[in-house]
């Protein structure tokens, strides 16, 4: 990872400040630009065999239901043993995409950290 210059950071912020914060339309592009800014490896395209998707956008995870069935869900950005990232619409700093206050969202995230 390289440290970006102040000019590169300012340009990144200026470019993305105009985006409108559309999660589905901008999320992956934002993260690719962020990887470029920091000189990081970019995610790989997903492959059919899900177990091989070690660093990718939209990695499938199966959510198990109490009745034993499962439903597919998708992680916005996944890197095995490093991170799980969910993008959210970013135009309103006081509310999350579900309309909840960010402090409510923060509490949910902290609760989720206790249940791996």
Buried (B, 14 or more C-beta within 10 A) or exposed (E): EEEBEEEBEEEBEEEBEEBEBEBEEBBBEBBBBEBEBEEEEEBEEBEEEEEEBBBBBBBEEEEEEEEEEEEEEEBBBBBEEEEEEEBBBBEEEEBBBEEEEEEEBEEEEEEEEEEE
